[in-house]
C-alpha cells in the first residue's frame, strides 16, 4: 500500500522536505541519481541543521535539495577537484570543458577522446575527468582496480556544446553555493556531523558498482559502524544501497543490524545504467532496478 506524504508526517511526527524535480545534469557518473534525486530528498526532514554527503559523486541529491548549509566530500581527488573549482571559479570549469571539447573535435573521434584519456591516465586530474565523464561510452566512468586506469571507450554520442555546458555550470554553481567541498574518507567526514544534522550516504553498491575507482575496496561494514555512531549521537542518516534488480526478481541481500534503521523505502531507478553499458542496443526490460533507501529516523 502506498502511504501518502501527509500520513507519513503524522505517523512519524516529522515534517519532510518538498523537493521539486531537478533534471539538469552536470556530470555523468555511474549510479547518478539525477532523475529521482527529488524523490530521495523528499524523505529528508525539514529541520536539518547541516547537510553532509560523504560520497558526493555526481552531486544529484545535493543539487536537488539545495541545503542552506552543506558539507560534501569524496575520497577521489580528481572528482573533488571538479567540485571545488565549480564552487570557487565556475568560469575556470567552463574553460576546462571548452578546451577539451575543441581538442576532441580538432583530432576527430575517437582520436581526440583517446588523447584526453591517455593524458588523464598518465596524471589523473579533474580537468580531463570532467570531459571524459561527459563523452565516454554510456556515461559509465570505469576504472581498473590494479592501478586506477580509466578504461571506458569513447561514446557514440556528441558531447554537449561548451555553451550548453556553461549554462549548466552557472545553474549548478548557484544551487551548490552553500556547500563546502573537500577530499575526505567517508569515516572522517561522517564524524564531523552533529546532533540535528542529516547525513546522506550513497556509497558504491556492493552488488553492482565495484568498477568504480575507490569502490573496489569499499567495506559496507565500516560504513554501518559509522552510521550506528551517528544514530547514538542524534545525527539522522539516510542510506541509498542495493535494493532489487532483474526487474524485481532479485532482492539484494545485505548484512545489516536489525534495529539500526527505522524505515525502508524502495526507489524505482529505471533501467540499469551499468547493464546499458554492458548490453548496448538492448531494450533491457528485464534490467529495471530499485534502490533501497534506509532511514535511521
ABEGO torsion letter per residue (X at the ends): XBBBAAAAAAAAGBBBBBBBBBABBABBBBGBAAAAAAAAAAABBABBABBBBABAEAGAAAAAAGBABBBBBBABAAAAAAAAAAAABAAAAAAAAAAAAAAAAAAEOAAAAAAAAAAAAABBBAAAAAAAAAABBGGBBBBBAAAGBBABBBBABBBBBAAAAAAAAAAAAAAAAABBBBBBBAAAAAAABBBGBBBBBBBBBAAAAAABBGAAABBAAAAAAAAAAAAAAGBBBBBBBBBBBGGGABBBBBBBBAAABABBBBBBAEBBAAAAAABBGBAGAAABBBBBBBBAX
